[in-house]
Amino acid sequence: MKQYLKYIKPYLVSFVVGPLLMIVEVLGEVLMPYFMSLIINEGVANRNVSYIVGIGLTMVLTAFIMMAGGIGGAYFGAKGAISFAADVRRDVFLKIQKFSFANIDKFSTGSLVTRLTNDITQMQNLVNMALRMMLRAPGMLIGAIIMAFGMNPRLALVILVVGPLLALAIFCIVRVAFPRFDIMQKKLDFVNSGIQEALTNVRVIKSFVRGNYEEEKFSRANDDLKEASLNAFRVMILMMPVMTLAMNLTVLAVVWFGGKQVIAGEMLVGDLTAFITYITQILMSLMMLSMVLLQSSRAIASARRVQEVLNETIDLTDDQARYKNLEVRRGKIEFKNVSFRYYKDNHEKVLENISFVANPGEIVGIIGSTGCGKTSLVQMIPRLYDADEGEVLVDDVNVREYSLYHLRNGVGMVLQKNVLFSGTIEENLLWGDEKASEDVLSAAARAAQAEEFINSFIDGYDTELGQGGVNVSGGQKQRLCIARALLKKPKILILDDSTSAVDTATESRIRESFSTSLKDTTKVIIAQRITSVMDADRILVMDEGKIVGEGKHMELLKSCEAYQEIYYSQMDKEAS
């Protein structure tokens, strides 16, 4: 938890001034019962109106000072807590942005969302409460105890009986509550993951008429969260009745013994009234401390979850890169005996002994059955994953020797899952080159066969896209993503089955445009359709994580059995 101290230092003024101003309010609260006892004992008993007015004005002035202290304390407390949470949220988000795919795989997306939102909010609430109650509750407790013992030491002994018993009860409640809140946050992860998955894939759910299944699945997760929440809050529910019972019994004891002292002439009525108020303040301060402890039990569980993200070791960095300023200039790709596993403790290799060379400007096609490792292979070029064995070289330099920025800046990728962001079409395309002119933008769209449908929209390039590009078709989405990659003018362009949703004629025109718009760029095309790679300079045929064939179309058609199977199966289907 020490690492959170650095988030406090920039706002140290708020963290100091806030509690100090709360002390001002506490002093007023402690003095008010004393002033009231003076009015009763001196003013009322002696019918001294001027004395009552004088003490009353003092109480009014004290009330205004208390209000100023309370408002100031609340303001600085909120400012400190919100700023603290904002900085933590920023660093968590930045840390996630640096995660490799392997790091992301360790945490579910729903869990990361929960940590960024709910968990940090819990921490913020604790800090806010702590800043407001850190000195207020102990200050009121100590002040009220001093005043109570100063007023009537014998009667104040009641506190020594009730206080320890109440503290023990609070400790037991908090101890039981802590692990339950930890479980509750984990259940919340499952719910958030389920919601995100269902909303992202709502069209698939509807098309397969699986709404009932998803409803049942969500209900189970929601019921689990409900039960976990109830288990946690059942403990919290005990807090208030226990505190109320303790308060009522204590006040009853004070009234009983204090009343006897008043009858015996050993205590004034005003003092008894003030004493009851001090007893109430003592118990209220204990209640505030217990609420802080309960909140802290939940917030600590959240803080540990956030800390897991902040402390996660990023397994893919460029800290040891030898050529930090080196840029990709030619686009040559070479794999030397590369093997790879997703899980390092798994003996099964996703890729095994991969070796090939792609010269600058070449078109390299990769084809093979689903799950044979095609996507994993190309993801190693921009270091989305690192090889377990062997080397991946770009321009005869190991990719580990580049800075991640320069390496990835030289590689354009159109992923299997095309992603567009909320905003206009133009804003999405400018991800490729934020300084691109209208003419350059239009040229990239034409090359990707996207300009025609863009101009068909009323707002053209200013058309707003929904999150994920939900208001365009799959084929349109693919063409926009290709245009975005073309704007980047990369030395290496990777197309991962990125034309699967467009017709063959459109796909052919896109490939033709590459010969002019990306003449010197090395193009790696992963495809399911053999027609997509037939004209490639080099075709890699993959099966079960290995390259089982390499060459041009006609060469492979003669020599590679796996390629023959793919070719004839697809051609026969087209013929029929």
C-alpha positions, 0 to 999 in steps of 0.5 A: 500500500506504500505505493499509493503515498506518491498519489497523496504528495501532490495534494498534500495541502488538501490532505492536511488542511481538510482534516485541520478544518474538521477539527475546528468543527469538532471544537465547536461541537464539544463546546456547545453542550458546555455552553448549554449547561451554563445557560441552564445552570446560571442563566435559567436558574438565576433568571439572568436574561442578559447572561442567556443572551450573551452565551446564546450569541457566543453559541451562534458565533461558534455555530458559524465558525463550525459551519465554515470549518465543516464546509472547508473540510468537506471541500478539501476532503473531496478535492483531495480524494477526487484528485487522488482517484483521478491520478490512480485511474490515469496510471492504471489506464496507462499501465494497461495501455503498455500491457502485452497481449499476454498481460491482457490475457491474464486479466479479463476485460470485465475485471480491468473495467471493474478495477478502473471504475468500481474499485478506484471509486471505493478507494476514493470514497475511503480517502474522502471519508478518511479526510473528513473523519480522520481527525473529526472522529478521534477529536470528538471522541477525545474532546467529549471524554475529557469534558465528561471526565472533567464534569463528573469523573464518577459518572464518566466511568460508565464509558470505561465499561461500554467503550471496550465492549463496543470496540470488541464488537466493532473489531469482530464485525470488521474482521468478518466483513473484510474477506466477504467484500473481497469475494463480492468484488470478484463476483462483480468482475463476472457480472461486468464481463458478462454484460460487456460480452452480451452487449458486444455480441448482441447481434450474434445473440439475436441471430442465433435466438440465444437471448434466453440462454444469455438471460439465464447466464446473466441471472446466475452471475447476478444472483451470485453477486447478490448473494455475495453482496448480501453476505457482506452487507449482513455484517454491516447491517449488524453495526447500526443496531449494535451501536444504537443498543449501546447508545440507548443502554449507556444513555439510560445508565447515565440518566439513572445514575446522574438523576440520583446525583441530581436528586442528592444535590451532587450534580446540576441539571445543566451538567447532566444535560451536557453529560448526556450529550457528551456520552452521545458524542462519544458513541457517535464518534465510535460509530463514525470510526466503525464506518470508516473501518467497514469502508476501509475493509471494502476499499482495501480489497479494491486497493489490492486489486488495483495494485495487482494491475499496477504491479503487473510485470510487463513481459514485453518492453523495449528497455533493453533495445539496442537501437532505440532510434532505429526506424524500419526503412526497407521492410524485409522480414525474416523468421529463423527457427521460431517457436512459440507458446501462449502459455509458457508452462504448456508443452504444446507449441502454437508455432514450431520451427518457423523459418522464411524470408520476405524481401522488401516489396514482396507480397507474401500470402499465408494460408492454412486451416483455422487454428494453424497459427497464421495470426500468431505468426504475423503478430510477432512481427510488430512484437505483439508477442515474443518468440520463445525460441528463434529470432524474428528479424526486420531489416536484418535486425532482431525485433527485440532490438527496436523500440516498440514505437519505431517498430510498430510505426513501421508496421501497418496491421488490419486485424482479423477483428476490425475495430473502429472507434466512436467518432466520424469516418475522417477521425477514424481514418486519421489514426493512420496519419493525423496530418493527412490532407483531404486529397491524401485521405481520399486517395487512401479511401479510393485504394481501399475501395471505400470512397464510393460508399463513404460519399453515399452517406449524407455527411460523407467523411463527417458521418458519425460511427457508433462504437465499434462501427456498428452502423456500417457493414462488415465489408465497409468496416474492413475497407475503412480499416484498410484505408486507415492502414494505407494512410500510415504508409508502412514499410510492412503491411499485414492483412489478417483475413481483412477482406473476408467480408468483401466480394471477390471483385472488390478484393481484386481491385484492392489488391491491384491498388497495392501495386501503386499505392504500396509498391515498395511495401512488404505485404503479408496477406493471411486469407481463407480464400485461395484466390486472395493469395494466388498472385502472391510472390511467395505463399506459405502453407501452414498446418498445425503450427508448421510451414508445410509448403512454400513457393508460388501458386503453380509450384505449390499446386504441383508439390504441396498436398495441403495446398492442393486440398485447399485449392481443389476443395474451394475451386470445386465449390465455386464450380458447383 
